[in-house]
Amino acid sequence: MPGSRPVTTPAKTLALLLALMLALALAGCSGSPWREASPWRAAPASAPSSPPTVAPPPSEPDLAEARSEPRSDSVYPDVGDPLVDALHYELDLTWTPGSDRLEGRQRLTFRASADSPDIRLDFNEQLAISEVTVDGTPVEHSVRGYDLRIAAPVAADEQYVVELAYAGTPEPAPAPSARSDFASGVGWNVTDEHETWTVQEPYGAFTWYAVNDHPSDKAFYDFVLTSPDPMVGVANGQLVGVDDGGGLARRTWHLAEPASSYLVTVAFGDLRGTELTSAGGVPVQVWTDRDDDPLPGGTGYAAEALDWLEEYLGPYPFDSFGIVVVDNENGMETQTMVTLGDTPYSLSPEVVVHEAAHHWYGNTVSPADWAEVWMNEGMAMYLQAMWEAEQDGVDVAATMDEWAGLESRMRRDAGPPGAYDPEQFGDGNIYYGPALMWHELREEVGDTSFFRVLREWPARKENGNAERDEYLDWIEQTTGEELSAFFDAWLLGATTPDRD
């Protein structure tokens, strides 16, 4: 999710602080209540082409690459179940806008992490299940609240295939957040025009498919999305199939690397795609309303954003990048197909940089527990600050000095970044404090060690998850510094640490 940074020009500082007093709870991932979008707009890194290229048919994924060690969450323990290690979700979804009806057929391949008398997944009561099989055998099931139980015993380390058929009108779930862009809830959302979008951080995927809805469990995804023409479906990964006929538009999408459920996206709308290519050769697709600018706001900068980030972080860790623009106020780093709300700030180039940065910090390396969301947001926020400082021709230290004046209140109101209030998920405390921490670490260890850490960690943990102790111990080993007190103060302290 994008961080909304304060402006760096001193003349605007008073207005910024006044706005902060009024709308601090909205800081963080939403469009900023005090920050106007940059009027700057980059030219595309390559000549855009439309319609986008359809990639070759995918090969079968190596399911061993999706093997995870799922766990119960320390912040939101009621969502997710460590019994299920999802390996591959195959989702065949048909959206009927006239009735707001979703029909789904799902095939889930998973590994059982322990013996159990039944299979437990996250789902919901809004979608009626008409059929469930396990390894081809019909079985009984029950849904209570967001808890789906399938009456089939499983054995530790054995692999199973669950297939479901379901239909209904999905409804979003309440979000554990005070932010305005979460007001409609998490999960599947339907617009007044009967188009759809999803946002599911820290959870919410269960509102539209049966899932182990926890970041520690990564899996491969394939989607077949069907809707009335000209409405089309957009999802993660690469477009690998187009089949139009009989008044229907069918799009097939393939995500070639495993992803956590919060990083999955599906949008149905009257969308068209425009294709760019980064200087490094990464294909980029931007999907927007058919009647609007094909590259709105800063979306045309997406390819160049990847090139800029590669200078600091190394090669882009996925095979494609994309943006789908939807009718909300949010922004989300959904893996290889970023979901951006149709607002000036959400579409700004700084947010494009922020969401692209998450593909190293948050997507290829994801938190093992929601207590560690600061790992994602702090680094993406600091990289955004570095990029903006370059654009403004100022030292990033000046930005950090301004942020320090804001961070203490965020920490007081929502808790320290590593032990935040669970009812204030996504507040500014998980963005600004960790960004300041990274800058202080840079000052402490020097640029050579700091940028070595930035570059080596995503490559070391590619397509994996990380716990706090593992990450911080590795930083100490890599830099040769004893940093325990430093990290404890920044991540767990009740007040903002003194800065050098």
FIDOKE-276346 format. One line per 4 residues: number of its first residue (from 1); their letters; for each residue x, y negated, z negated of C-alpha. Coordinates in steps of 0.5 Angstrom, whole numbers, plus 2048, in hexadecimal, padded with zeros to 3 digits. Layout:
<pts>
NUM	a	X,Y,Z; ...
</pts>
This chain:
<pts>
1	mpgs	800,800,800; 803,7F9,801; 805,7F5,7FC; 803,7ED,7FC
5	rpvt	809,7E9,7FB; 809,7E2,7F8; 80B,7DD,7FD; 813,7DB,7FD
9	tpak	812,7D4,7FE; 813,7D0,7F7; 80E,7CB,7FA; 808,7D0,7F9
13	tlal	80A,7D3,7F3; 805,7CF,7EE; 7FF,7D1,7F3; 802,7D8,7F3
17	llal	802,7D8,7EB; 7FB,7D5,7EB; 7F8,7DA,7F0; 7FC,7E0,7EC
21	mlal	7F8,7DE,7E6; 7F1,7DE,7E9; 7F3,7E5,7ED; 7F8,7E9,7EA
25	alag	7F4,7EF,7EA; 7F4,7EF,7F2; 7FC,7EF,7F2; 800,7F5,7F5
29	csgs	7FD,7F9,7FB; 7F7,7F4,7FD; 7F7,7EE,802; 7FA,7E9,7FD
33	pwre	7F5,7E4,7FA; 7FB,7DF,7FA; 7FF,7E0,800; 7FD,7DE,807
37	aspw	7FF,7E2,80D; 805,7E0,810; 804,7DD,817; 80A,7E0,81A
41	raap	809,7E5,81F; 80E,7EA,822; 80E,7EC,82A; 80D,7F3,82A
45	asap	814,7F7,82A; 812,7FA,831; 80D,7F9,836; 806,7FC,833
49	sspp	802,801,837; 7FB,803,837; 7F8,808,836; 7FD,80C,832
53	tvap	801,812,834; 7FE,819,832; 804,81D,82F; 805,824,831
57	ppse	801,82A,82D; 805,82B,827; 808,831,824; 806,835,81E
61	pdla	809,832,818; 80D,836,814; 809,836,80D; 80F,837,809
65	ears	811,830,80A; 80A,82E,806; 80C,832,800; 80B,82E,7FA
69	eprs	80B,82E,7F3; 804,82B,7F1; 803,829,7EA; 7FD,826,7E6
73	dsvy	7FE,81E,7E6; 800,81A,7DF; 7FC,814,7E1; 7F6,817,7E5
77	pdvg	7F5,81E,7E2; 7EE,820,7E5; 7F0,820,7EC; 7F5,825,7EF
81	dplv	7F6,82C,7ED; 7FD,82F,7EC; 7FA,836,7EE; 7FA,834,7F6
85	dalh	800,833,7FA; 7FD,830,800; 801,832,807; 7FC,830,80D
89	yeld	7F6,82C,80D; 7F2,82D,814; 7EC,828,814; 7E7,828,81A
93	ltwt	7E2,822,818; 7DC,81F,81C; 7DA,818,81A; 7D3,816,81C
97	pgsd	7D2,80F,81B; 7CA,80F,81C; 7C9,813,816; 7D0,812,812
101	rleg	7D1,819,812; 7D8,81D,812; 7D8,824,814; 7DE,828,812
105	rqrl	7E1,82E,813; 7E8,82F,80F; 7ED,834,80F; 7F2,834,809
109	tfra	7F8,839,809; 7FB,838,802; 800,83C,7FD; 7FD,83E,7F6
113	sads	802,83C,7F1; 7FF,840,7EC; 7FA,846,7EB; 7F3,843,7EA
117	pdir	7EC,846,7EA; 7EA,840,7EF; 7EC,83B,7F3; 7EC,834,7F1
121	ldfn	7EC,82E,7F6; 7E9,827,7F6; 7E3,825,7F9; 7DC,822,7F8
125	eqla	7D5,823,7F8; 7D3,81E,7FE; 7D5,823,803; 7D1,82A,803
129	isev	7D5,830,804; 7D2,835,809; 7D7,83A,809; 7DE,83C,805
133	tvdg	7E2,842,807; 7E9,844,804; 7ED,848,809; 7E7,849,80D
137	tpve	7E3,84C,808; 7DC,848,806; 7DD,846,7FE; 7D9,842,7F9
141	hsvr	7DA,83B,7F7; 7D8,835,7F3; 7D9,82E,7F2; 7D8,82A,7EC
145	gydl	7DA,822,7EC; 7E1,822,7F0; 7E2,829,7EF; 7E2,82F,7F4
149	riaa	7E2,836,7F1; 7E3,83C,7F6; 7E1,843,7F3; 7E8,846,7F6
153	pvaa	7ED,849,7F2; 7F4,847,7F4; 7FB,84A,7F2; 802,846,7F1
157	deqy	806,844,7F7; 801,847,7FC; 7FE,843,802; 7F7,843,803
161	vvel	7F2,83F,808; 7EC,83C,806; 7E7,839,80B; 7E1,835,80A
165	ayag	7DB,832,80E; 7D8,82C,80B; 7D4,826,80D; 7D1,81F,80A
169	tpep	7D2,818,809; 7D8,817,805; 7D9,812,7FF; 7DF,80E,7FC
173	apap	7E1,810,7F5; 7E2,80A,7F0; 7E9,808,7F0; 7ED,807,7EA
177	sars	7EF,800,7EB; 7EC,7F9,7EA; 7EF,7F7,7F1; 7E9,7F4,7F6
181	dfas	7EC,7F8,7FC; 7EA,7FE,7F8; 7E3,7FC,7F6; 7E0,800,7FB
185	gvgw	7E3,806,7F8; 7E8,80B,7FA; 7E8,810,800; 7E3,810,806
189	nvtd	7E0,80A,807; 7DB,808,80D; 7DA,801,80F; 7D4,7FD,811
193	ehet	7D5,7FF,818; 7D5,806,816; 7DD,807,818; 7E1,80A,812
197	wtvq	7E8,809,80F; 7EB,80D,809; 7EF,80B,803; 7F1,810,7FE
201	epyg	7F6,80D,7F9; 7F7,810,7F4; 7F2,815,7F6; 7EB,815,7FA
205	aftw	7ED,81A,800; 7E8,81F,7FC; 7E2,81A,7FF; 7E3,81D,806
209	yavn	7E7,824,806; 7E8,829,801; 7EF,828,7FE; 7F5,828,7F9
213	dhps	7F4,821,7F8; 7FB,81F,7F5; 802,81C,7F7; 806,822,7F5
217	dkaf	802,827,7FA; 805,825,801; 802,829,807; 801,829,80F
221	ydfv	7FB,826,812; 7F8,827,819; 7F1,823,81B; 7EC,824,820
225	ltsp	7E7,81D,820; 7E1,81D,824; 7DC,817,824; 7D8,814,829
229	dpmv	7DB,811,82F; 7DE,80B,82F; 7DF,80C,827; 7E6,810,826
233	gvan	7E9,813,820; 7F0,811,81E; 7F4,815,819; 7FC,816,817
237	gqlv	801,819,81B; 801,819,823; 7FB,819,828; 7FC,820,82B
241	gvdd	7F5,821,82E; 7F0,81D,832; 7E9,820,834; 7E3,81C,836
245	gggl	7DD,81E,839; 7D5,81F,838; 7D5,818,834; 7DA,81A,82F
249	arrt	7E2,818,82E; 7E6,81E,82B; 7ED,81C,828; 7F2,821,825
253	whla	7F8,81E,821; 7FE,822,81E; 802,820,818; 809,823,819
257	epas	80B,822,812; 808,824,80B; 804,81E,808; 801,81D,801
261	sylv	7F9,81D,801; 7F9,815,7FF; 7FD,814,806; 7F8,817,80A
265	tvaf	7F4,812,80F; 7EE,813,813; 7EA,80D,816; 7E4,80E,81B
269	gdlr	7E3,807,81F; 7E2,804,826; 7EA,804,826; 7EF,803,82C
273	gtel	7F6,805,82B; 7FD,801,82E; 803,804,82E; 80A,801,82C
277	tsag	811,804,82B; 816,802,826; 81D,801,829; 81F,807,825
281	gvpv	81A,80B,829; 814,80C,824; 80E,80C,828; 809,807,825
285	qvwt	801,807,826; 7FD,801,823; 7F5,803,823; 7F1,7FD,823
289	drdd	7E9,7FB,824; 7E8,7FC,82C; 7E6,7F4,82C; 7EB,7F1,828
293	dplp	7F3,7EF,829; 7F6,7F6,82B; 7FC,7F4,826; 7F9,7F0,821
297	ggtg	7FD,7EC,81C; 804,7EF,81B; 802,7F6,81D; 806,7F4,824
301	yaae	80C,7F4,81F; 80C,7FB,81D; 811,7FE,821; 816,7F8,81F
305	aldw	814,7FA,818; 817,801,819; 81D,7FE,81C; 81E,7F9,816
309	leey	81D,7FF,811; 822,804,814; 827,7FF,813; 827,800,80C
313	lgpy	823,807,80B; 826,80B,811; 822,80E,816; 81A,80E,816
317	pfds	818,815,813; 812,817,817; 811,818,81E; 80C,812,81F
321	fgiv	809,80C,81C; 802,808,81D; 7FD,803,81A; 7F6,804,81A
325	vvdn	7F2,7FD,818; 7EC,7FE,815; 7E6,7FA,811; 7E9,7F9,80A
329	engm	7EE,7F5,806; 7F3,7FA,805; 7F9,7FD,807; 7FC,804,806
333	etqt	802,807,809; 7FE,80E,80B; 804,812,80E; 806,810,815
337	mvtl	7FF,80D,816; 7FF,807,812; 7F7,804,810; 7F7,7FD,810
341	gdtp	7F1,7F8,80E; 7EF,7F3,813; 7F1,7ED,80F; 7F7,7E8,811
345	ysls	7FB,7EA,80B; 7FA,7F2,80C; 7FC,7F1,813; 802,7EC,812
349	pevv	809,7EF,814; 80B,7EF,80D; 806,7F4,80B; 808,7F8,811
353	vhea	80F,7F8,80F; 80C,7FA,808; 808,800,80A; 80E,802,80F
357	ahhw	813,802,809; 80E,807,806; 810,80C,80B; 816,80D,807
361	ygnt	814,80B,800; 80D,80F,7FF; 80C,813,805; 812,817,806
365	vspa	814,817,7FF; 80D,817,7FB; 80C,816,7F3; 80B,81D,7F0
369	dwae	806,819,7EB; 802,813,7EB; 807,810,7E6; 80C,80F,7EB
373	vwmn	808,80B,7F0; 80D,805,7EE; 812,809,7F2; 80E,808,7F9
377	egma	80C,801,7F7; 812,7FE,7F4; 817,800,7FA; 812,7FE,7FF
381	mylq	811,7F7,7FC; 818,7F6,7FB; 819,7F8,803; 814,7F3,804
385	amwe	817,7ED,800; 81D,7EF,804; 81A,7EE,80B; 816,7E8,809
389	aeqd	81C,7E5,806; 820,7E6,80D; 81A,7E3,810; 81A,7DD,80C
393	gvdv	821,7DC,80C; 822,7DC,804; 826,7E1,7FF; 821,7E6,7FD
397	aatm	824,7E4,7F6; 81F,7DE,7F6; 819,7E2,7F8; 81B,7E7,7F2
401	dewa	81C,7E1,7ED; 814,7DF,7EF; 812,7E6,7EE; 815,7E6,7E7
405	gles	810,7E0,7E5; 80A,7E5,7E7; 80C,7EC,7E5; 80C,7EB,7DD
409	rmrr	804,7E9,7DE; 803,7EF,7E2; 807,7F4,7DD; 803,7F1,7D7
413	dagp	7FC,7F2,7DB; 7FD,7F9,7DE; 803,7FC,7DB; 80A,7FD,7DC
417	pgay	80B,800,7E3; 80D,807,7E1; 807,807,7DC; 802,803,7DF
421	dpeq	7FA,803,7DD; 7F7,809,7E0; 7F1,804,7E2; 7F5,7FF,7E5
425	fgdg	7F8,803,7EB; 7FC,7FF,7F0; 7FC,7F9,7EC; 802,7F4,7ED
429	niyy	806,7F7,7E7; 808,7FD,7EC; 80B,7F9,7F1; 80E,7F3,7EE
433	gpal	812,7F6,7E8; 815,7FB,7EC; 817,7F7,7F2; 81A,7F2,7ED
437	mwhe	81E,7F8,7EA; 821,7FA,7F1; 823,7F3,7F2; 827,7F4,7EB
441	lree	829,7FA,7EC; 82C,7F8,7F3; 830,7F2,7EF; 832,7F7,7EA
445	vgdt	835,7FC,7EE; 837,7F8,7F5; 834,7F8,7FC; 838,7FE,7FE
449	sffr	836,803,7F8; 82F,800,7F9; 82E,801,800; 831,808,800
453	vlre	82B,80A,7FB; 826,807,7FF; 828,80B,805; 82A,812,802
457	wpar	824,813,7FE; 81F,814,803; 823,818,807; 825,81C,801
461	keng	81D,81D,7FF; 81A,81E,806; 813,820,806; 814,821,7FF
465	naer	811,81F,7F8; 815,81C,7F2; 815,81B,7EB; 817,815,7E7
469	deyl	81D,818,7E3; 820,81C,7EA; 820,815,7EE; 823,811,7E8
473	dwie	828,816,7E6; 82A,816,7EE; 82B,80F,7EE; 82F,80F,7E8
477	qttg	834,815,7EB; 834,811,7F2; 836,80A,7EF; 83A,80D,7E9
481	eels	836,808,7E4; 833,80A,7DE; 82C,807,7DF; 827,80A,7DA
485	affd	826,804,7D6; 825,800,7DC; 820,804,7DF; 81C,805,7D9
489	awll	81C,7FE,7D8; 819,7FC,7DF; 814,802,7DF; 812,803,7D8
493	gatt	813,7FC,7D4; 80D,7F8,7D2; 811,7F2,7D4; 815,7F0,7DA
497	pdrd	81C,7F1,7D9; 821,7EC,7D9; 824,7EA,7E0; 82C,7E9,7E1
</pts>
